[in-house]
Amino acid sequence: MQTKQKQSNSKQNNIKLTCSVIVATRNRLADLLMCLDSLQKQTFVPTELIIVDSSDNKLSEEQKFTKKYSAQLFPKTKLIYKHTGPGLTYQRNIGIKLASGEILYFFDDDTVLNNDYIEQMQSAFFANKKYVGGMGSINGVSQKKITFRRMLRTLFLLQRDQSSGMFTWSGMPTHTYGTKKFKNVEVLGGCCMAYRKSVVKKELFDENLSRYSYMEDCDFSCRASRQGELFFNPQACLDHNHSPLARDNIENNRAMYIKNYSYLFFKNFYPKNYFKIIAYYWSVIGLFLEAILDRNGPYIKGYCKGLKQFYSNSDN
């Protein structure tokens, strides 16, 4: 164990990059504690650990939190805590303003990192100066067989994993989770993305995406990819537990999804190629068709509600 620690310290000394970890959280103490446990065990020690908390009751007043988030457990890491109003993009922007590291990591509060996650990512950033951003992979996502549902999502240019990591013509993201090769991508997932501070200074998260802000990661990576290359590193792995806490019901969830997708399509893709409007409507039809085939009433109602909100520019 001592030898392994010395090797890790030696590697950290060789990688001349500082890093800040930013975790936005809201009413998920139990999830956050597991995330902190995994951050405390990292073989590459973060320079800063920034918790941006919008919980109804401040975590700084919770003994379970202060016991885990302490200088005793993070002796070489600067700890920064900030309580704010809610909103994922707003909270992440607060974290950016507080951060000083050269690489900024954004983790969801319900993620649990493999012990060498940050080390694997820092090595990739250090070895490849051309990359302005990158992400790791999610444990347990394996290569799926071709199914009718996957063919349907491919046909209608919809979001899917085990794919290229590029945006489809409709502006829908595809993710590389479940693939095994290091590769260039256009899309970074919000649960585990990282960027150079120089890029993040120019591109803040869009605060028009409120609450937990579906597809904020797609918007940010789309804009960041215009400044430089992004990578997927399958050697850096974590668990994403998809906590059921602090989430909307299914109908409101789907309303936010399609509303944000529409907003981001017309923001990032339509102005560059007007013909892509055909692909956008094709994907919207695909979402409804998928919900109809599943006989999923809340999804159908949610999509109708979200499109109404988007086109009427309202939240009702």
Residue pairs with C-beta under 8 A, 6 or more apart in sequence:
8 43
8 44
8 119
11 43
11 44
11 119
11 123
12 43
12 44
12 45
12 119
15 44
15 122
15 123
15 126
16 126
17 102
17 103
17 122
17 125
17 126
18 47
18 100
18 101
18 102
18 103
19 44
19 46
19 47
19 48
19 101
19 102
19 103
19 104
19 105
19 118
19 122
19 194
20 46
20 47
20 48
20 49
20 50
20 95
20 99
20 100
20 101
20 103
20 104
20 105
20 197
21 39
21 46
21 48
21 49
21 50
21 105
21 107
21 118
22 50
22 52
22 92
22 95
22 96
22 99
22 104
22 105
22 106
22 107
23 32
23 35
23 49
23 50
23 51
23 52
23 95
23 106
23 107
23 108
23 109
24 52
24 54
24 88
24 91
24 92
24 95
24 106
24 109
25 31
25 32
25 51
25 52
25 53
25 54
25 55
25 59
25 109
26 53
26 54
26 55
26 86
26 91
26 109
26 212
26 246
27 55
27 56
27 245
27 246
28 55
28 109
28 110
28 243
28 245
28 246
29 55
29 59
29 62
29 64
29 65
31 109
31 110
31 241
31 243
31 245
32 51
32 59
32 65
32 109
33 64
33 65
33 68
34 110
34 112
34 241
35 107
35 108
35 109
35 110
35 111
35 112
35 113
36 68
36 69
37 68
37 112
38 111
38 112
38 113
38 114
38 115
38 117
38 238
39 46
39 49
39 74
39 113
40 68
40 73
40 74
41 115
42 113
42 115
42 116
42 117
42 118
42 119
43 115
43 116
43 118
43 119
44 116
44 118
44 119
44 122
45 76
45 77
46 77
46 101
46 105
46 118
47 77
47 78
47 100
47 101
48 77
48 78
48 79
48 80
48 99
48 100
48 101
49 69
49 74
49 77
49 78
49 79
49 80
50 80
50 81
50 82
50 95
50 98
50 99
51 59
51 69
51 79
51 80
51 81
51 82
52 82
52 84
52 91
52 92
52 94
52 95
52 98
53 59
53 60
53 81
53 82
53 83
53 84
54 83
54 84
54 85
54 86
54 87
54 91
55 83
58 83
59 65
59 69
59 81
59 83
60 66
60 81
60 83
69 79
69 81
70 79
71 79
80 98
82 94
82 95
82 98
84 90
84 91
84 94
86 211
87 207
87 210
87 211
87 213
88 205
88 209
88 211
88 212
88 213
88 216
89 205
89 206
89 207
89 209
89 210
89 213
89 216
90 205
90 207
92 106
92 205
92 216
93 204
93 205
93 207
95 104
95 106
96 104
96 200
96 201
96 204
96 205
99 197
100 197
101 197
102 196
102 197
103 121
103 122
103 125
103 194
103 195
103 196
103 197
104 194
104 195
104 196
104 197
104 200
105 118
105 121
105 192
105 193
105 194
106 190
106 192
106 193
106 194
106 195
107 113
107 191
107 192
107 238
108 190
108 191
108 192
108 240
109 243
110 191
110 240
110 241
110 242
110 243
111 191
111 192
111 238
111 239
111 240
111 241
112 238
112 239
112 241
113 238
114 139
114 236
114 237
114 238
116 236
117 136
117 192
117 236
117 237
117 238
118 236
120 136
120 233
120 235
120 236
121 134
121 136
121 194
121 233
121 236
124 131
124 134
124 182
124 231
124 233
124 236
125 131
125 134
125 194
125 196
128 231
130 228
130 229
131 196
131 228
131 229
131 230
131 231
132 195
132 196
132 198
132 199
132 224
132 227
132 228
132 229
132 230
133 188
133 193
133 194
133 195
133 196
133 199
133 221
133 224
133 225
133 228
133 230
133 231
134 188
134 193
134 194
134 230
134 231
134 232
134 233
135 185
135 188
135 189
135 192
135 193
135 194
135 230
135 231
135 232
135 233
135 236
136 192
136 232
136 233
136 234
136 235
136 236
136 237
136 238
137 176
137 177
137 178
137 179
137 232
137 233
137 234
137 236
137 237
137 238
138 177
138 178
138 189
138 191
138 192
138 237
138 238
138 239
138 240
139 237
139 238
139 239
140 239
141 161
141 162
141 177
141 178
142 162
142 178
143 162
143 178
143 179
144 150
144 161
144 162
144 178
149 290
150 160
152 158
152 286
152 289
152 290
152 293
153 159
153 160
153 286
153 290
154 160
155 286
156 282
156 283
156 285
156 286
156 287
156 289
156 290
157 168
157 169
157 170
157 172
157 279
157 282
157 283
157 286
158 168
158 172
158 283
158 286
158 287
158 290
159 172
159 173
159 174
159 175
160 174
160 175
161 174
161 175
161 176
161 177
161 178
162 175
162 176
162 177
162 178
162 179
163 174
163 175
163 176
163 179
164 174
164 176
164 185
165 174
165 175
165 176
165 183
165 184
165 185
165 186
165 187
165 232
166 174
166 185
166 186
166 187
167 173
167 174
167 186
167 187
167 218
167 222
167 269
168 174
168 279
168 283
169 276
169 279
170 265
170 269
170 276
170 279
170 280
170 282
170 283
171 261
171 264
171 265
171 268
171 269
171 276
171 279
171 280
171 283
172 261
172 283
173 187
173 215
173 218
174 187
175 187
175 189
176 183
176 185
176 232
176 234
177 189
179 232
179 234
180 234
181 234
182 231
182 232
182 233
182 234
182 235
183 231
183 232
184 229
184 230
184 231
184 232
185 230
185 231
185 232
186 221
186 222
186 225
186 230
187 217
187 218
187 221
187 222
187 230
188 217
188 220
188 221
188 224
188 230
189 217
190 216
190 217
191 238
191 240
192 236
192 238
192 240
193 217
193 220
193 221
195 224
199 224
199 227
199 228
202 227
203 220
203 223
203 224
203 227
205 213
205 216
205 219
205 220
206 216
206 219
206 220
206 267
208 263
209 215
209 216
209 219
209 260
209 263
211 248
211 256
212 246
212 247
213 260
214 253
214 256
214 257
214 260
214 261
215 257
215 260
215 261
215 264
216 260
218 264
219 264
219 267
219 268
221 230
222 264
222 268
223 268
224 230
247 253
248 256
249 298
250 298
250 299
250 302
251 298
251 299
251 301
251 302
251 305
252 302
252 305
253 302
254 298
254 299
254 301
254 302
254 303
254 305
254 306
255 302
255 303
255 305
255 306
255 309
256 306
257 302
257 306
258 284
258 287
258 302
258 303
258 306
258 307
258 310
259 306
259 307
259 309
259 310
261 283
262 280
262 284
262 306
262 307
262 310
262 311
263 310
265 276
265 280
269 276
269 280
270 276
270 277
270 280
284 303
284 307
287 303
288 300
288 303
290 299
291 299
291 300
291 303
292 300
308 314
309 315
309 316
